[in-house]
Amino acid sequence: MLASHPAVGRALLSRIPRMEAIARIIGRQHTIPSVETTIPEEGDTPTVVLGGAMLTTAMELDQRLAQGKTLEQALAGMARQPDLYPPHILKTLESLKPIGQDWVPRLVHVRQLETFMVLDEDVHARNGFLLAPKGHELTTPLIHRLRSFRLGIGVVEPFRVLMPGDTEIRIAA
């Protein structure tokens, strides 16, 4: 079933105006051996071929990190398969700082939330309703939603977030 996701995604996006290249990139995930050796389909530009390789590489890296490997371990394993994961893409990924590495937990209140934070526990309304799950990256719309709930039903505070260790917490008015 998961193997059909790229084809389904491509089919859905290809019907949207100006999304043809994105549709092709999604359709290429899991199917290309390498940017240098792949044979493009008719209509594939170098950008589409590169985008497909980037998407495939990023998805594999994400899977390896989710399995508990460090960034270095994941990239080293992928580097042993240069036919699947282009070395120049892996080199670019070496500079990543995945969440959890050099990130620290902090107890915060809704008024202190910033978009660079990631929830380190589920956030609930006072009535027990789940507002946002652990691991969710805070976005501007989510922060507004939490602030609205805080003024209405109420939010269970404080709660833990992850944030870069060198970041200061500001308190919004």
C-alpha positions as CSV (number, residue, x, y, z in Angstrom):
1,M,0.0,0.0,0.0
2,L,2.8,2.5,0.9
3,A,4.5,1.7,-2.4
4,S,1.6,3.2,-4.3
5,H,1.7,6.6,-2.4
6,P,4.1,8.2,-4.9
7,A,1.9,7.3,-7.9
8,V,-1.3,8.4,-6.1
9,G,0.4,11.7,-5.0
10,R,1.6,12.3,-8.5
11,A,-1.8,11.7,-9.9
12,L,-3.6,14.0,-7.5
13,L,-1.1,16.9,-7.8
14,S,-0.8,16.6,-11.6
15,R,-4.3,17.9,-11.9
16,I,-3.5,21.1,-10.1
17,P,-2.3,24.0,-12.3
18,R,1.4,24.8,-11.9
19,M,2.0,21.7,-9.7
20,E,3.2,19.5,-12.5
21,A,6.9,19.6,-11.6
22,I,6.1,18.8,-7.9
23,A,3.8,16.0,-9.0
24,R,6.7,14.5,-11.1
25,I,9.1,14.9,-8.1
26,I,6.7,13.0,-5.8
27,G,6.2,10.4,-8.5
28,R,10.0,9.8,-8.7
29,Q,10.5,9.0,-5.0
30,H,11.7,5.4,-4.4
31,T,12.2,4.8,-8.1
32,I,15.5,6.5,-9.0
33,P,18.8,4.9,-8.5
34,S,20.9,8.2,-8.8
35,V,20.7,11.6,-10.3
36,E,23.8,10.7,-12.4
37,T,22.6,7.4,-13.8
38,T,18.8,7.7,-14.0
39,I,17.0,7.9,-17.3
40,P,14.5,10.7,-17.0
41,E,11.0,10.2,-18.2
42,E,9.7,12.3,-21.0
43,G,9.1,15.8,-19.6
44,D,11.4,15.4,-16.6
45,T,13.7,18.3,-16.2
46,P,17.0,18.2,-14.3
47,T,15.2,19.9,-11.4
48,V,12.6,17.1,-11.3
49,V,15.3,14.4,-11.3
50,L,17.2,16.2,-8.6
51,G,14.0,16.9,-6.6
52,G,13.2,13.2,-6.7
53,A,16.6,12.2,-5.5
54,M,16.4,14.8,-2.7
55,L,13.0,13.5,-1.6
56,T,14.1,9.9,-1.6
57,T,17.2,10.7,0.3
58,A,15.4,12.8,2.9
59,M,12.7,10.2,3.4
60,E,15.4,7.5,4.0
61,L,17.3,9.8,6.4
62,D,14.1,10.5,8.3
63,Q,13.4,6.7,8.6
64,R,16.9,6.0,9.9
65,L,16.7,8.8,12.4
66,A,13.3,7.5,13.6
67,Q,14.9,4.1,14.2
68,G,17.2,5.8,16.7
69,K,20.4,6.3,14.6
70,T,22.3,9.4,15.0
71,L,22.7,11.8,12.0
72,E,26.3,10.6,11.5
73,Q,25.3,6.9,11.6
74,A,22.4,7.4,9.2
75,L,24.5,9.4,6.7
76,A,27.4,6.9,6.9
77,G,25.1,4.0,6.2
78,M,23.5,5.9,3.3
79,A,27.0,6.9,1.9
80,R,27.7,3.2,1.4
81,Q,25.0,3.2,-1.3
82,P,26.0,6.1,-3.6
83,D,23.9,4.5,-6.4
84,L,20.8,5.2,-4.3
85,Y,21.8,8.4,-2.4
86,P,23.8,11.0,-4.3
87,P,26.9,11.9,-2.4
88,H,26.4,15.7,-3.0
89,I,23.0,15.5,-1.3
90,L,24.4,13.6,1.6
91,K,27.2,16.1,2.0
92,T,24.6,18.9,2.3
93,L,22.7,17.0,4.9
94,E,25.8,16.7,7.1
95,S,25.1,20.2,8.4
96,L,21.7,19.4,9.7
97,K,20.9,19.7,13.4
98,P,18.0,17.4,14.0
99,I,15.6,18.2,16.8
100,G,16.9,16.5,19.9
101,Q,20.5,17.2,19.2
102,D,21.5,20.4,21.1
103,W,17.9,20.9,21.9
104,V,16.8,21.2,25.5
105,P,13.4,20.7,27.2
106,R,11.8,23.8,28.8
107,L,8.6,24.3,30.8
108,V,6.6,27.1,29.2
109,H,3.2,28.8,29.3
110,V,1.1,29.5,26.2
111,R,2.1,33.2,26.2
112,Q,5.8,32.1,25.8
113,L,5.4,30.0,22.7
114,E,7.5,30.6,19.6
115,T,7.5,29.0,16.2
116,F,11.0,27.4,16.6
117,M,9.7,25.2,19.4
118,V,8.6,21.6,19.3
119,L,6.1,20.1,21.8
120,D,7.8,17.6,24.2
121,E,4.5,16.4,25.6
122,D,0.8,16.4,24.6
123,V,-1.0,19.7,25.2
124,H,-4.5,19.5,26.6
125,A,-7.4,21.9,27.2
126,R,-8.6,22.0,30.8
127,N,-11.5,19.8,29.8
128,G,-9.1,17.0,28.7
129,F,-9.4,17.7,24.9
130,L,-6.1,17.1,23.1
131,L,-5.0,20.3,21.5
132,A,-1.7,19.2,20.0
133,P,0.3,16.0,20.3
134,K,3.9,15.5,21.5
135,G,6.4,16.1,18.6
136,H,4.3,18.7,16.9
137,E,6.3,21.7,15.6
138,L,4.7,24.9,16.7
139,T,3.4,27.0,13.9
140,T,1.8,30.5,13.9
141,P,-1.7,29.1,13.4
142,L,-1.2,26.5,16.2
143,I,0.1,29.2,18.6
144,H,-3.0,31.4,17.8
145,R,-5.3,28.3,18.4
146,L,-3.6,27.6,21.8
147,R,-3.9,31.3,22.8
148,S,-7.6,31.2,21.9
149,F,-8.2,28.1,24.0
150,R,-6.2,29.6,26.9
151,L,-8.7,32.5,26.9
152,G,-11.7,30.3,26.7
153,I,-11.7,26.8,28.0
154,G,-8.2,27.0,29.3
155,V,-5.0,25.1,28.6
156,V,-3.1,22.9,31.1
157,E,0.0,24.9,31.8
158,P,3.0,24.8,32.0
159,F,4.0,22.1,29.5
160,R,7.3,20.9,28.0
161,V,8.7,22.0,24.7
162,L,12.1,21.4,23.0
163,M,14.1,24.4,21.8
164,P,17.6,25.1,20.8
165,G,19.9,25.3,23.8
166,D,21.1,28.7,23.0
167,T,17.7,30.3,22.7
168,E,16.1,32.6,25.3
169,I,12.4,32.4,26.2
170,R,10.6,35.6,25.6
171,I,7.2,36.4,27.2
172,A,4.6,37.8,24.8
173,A,2.3,40.5,26.0
